[in-house]
């Protein structure tokens, strides 16, 4: 019974710790995705907004930097090849194990 109470307490504390910001998410999508010509870039940036503003529980600093990098550089991408290059570069810059 004690372990069940502990699990419930941990679950409640995890839910309280997440910070969902629907307005921030919507503002992020409008600011970064609205002018994008490449569908892949639009999808990646929408996901980045989702991770930063909705599903941000336990988001590391490296992941935050990666998603911010996508939002900063991807809006101007017009081709999937450029989008993928930006994605790789942001990943290398912010998530690489060798940095």
C-alpha positions in Angstrom: 0.0 0.0 0.0 2.9 2.4 0.8 4.3 2.0 -2.7 0.9 2.8 -4.3 0.8 6.0 -2.3 4.3 6.8 -3.3 3.5 6.3 -7.0 0.4 8.5 -6.7 2.4 11.2 -5.0 5.2 11.1 -7.6 2.6 11.2 -10.5 0.9 14.2 -8.9 4.1 16.1 -8.4 5.2 15.4 -12.0 1.9 16.8 -13.4 2.2 19.9 -11.2 5.7 20.5 -12.5 4.8 20.7 -16.2 4.2 24.2 -17.6 1.8 24.1 -20.5 1.4 27.5 -22.2 -1.2 27.3 -24.9 -1.0 31.1 -25.7 2.8 30.8 -26.0 2.4 27.8 -28.3 -0.1 29.7 -30.6 2.1 32.8 -30.7 5.1 30.6 -31.5 3.3 28.9 -34.4 2.1 32.3 -35.8 5.5 33.9 -35.5 7.6 31.1 -37.0 5.4 28.9 -39.2 3.0 31.2 -41.0 5.5 32.4 -43.7 7.2 29.0 -44.3 7.2 27.6 -47.8 8.5 24.1 -47.0 6.0 21.7 -45.5 8.7 19.7 -43.7 10.0 23.0 -42.1 6.5 23.9 -41.0 6.0 20.5 -39.4 9.4 20.6 -37.6 8.8 24.2 -36.3 5.2 23.3 -35.2 6.7 20.4 -33.2 9.4 22.7 -31.8 6.7 25.1 -30.6 4.8 22.1 -29.1 7.9 20.9 -27.2 8.8 24.3 -25.9 5.3 25.5 -24.8 3.1 22.4 -24.4 5.1 19.2 -23.8 8.0 20.8 -22.0 8.2 18.6 -19.0 11.8 17.5 -18.4 13.0 19.3 -21.5 16.8 19.7 -21.2 18.8 22.8 -21.9 20.3 21.1 -24.9 16.8 20.3 -26.3 15.6 23.8 -25.6 18.6 25.2 -27.5 17.9 22.7 -30.4 14.3 23.7 -30.7 15.1 27.4 -30.5 17.7 26.9 -33.2 15.1 25.3 -35.5 12.7 28.2 -34.9 15.5 30.8 -35.5 16.8 29.4 -38.8 14.1 27.3 -40.4 11.4 30.0 -41.3 13.5 30.9 -44.4 13.9 27.4 -45.7 12.3 26.9 -49.0 13.4 23.3 -49.9 13.4 20.1 -47.9 17.2 19.7 -48.5 17.8 23.0 -46.7 15.4 22.2 -43.9 17.2 18.9 -43.3 20.6 20.7 -43.3 19.3 23.2 -40.7 18.0 20.3 -38.6 21.3 18.5 -38.7 23.3 21.6 -37.9 21.0 22.6 -35.0 21.3 19.0 -33.7 25.1 19.0 -34.0 25.4 22.4 -32.3 23.0 21.7 -29.4 22.8 18.0 -28.9 26.1 16.6 -29.9 27.9 14.4 -27.4 31.2 15.9 -28.5 30.4 19.5 -27.5 
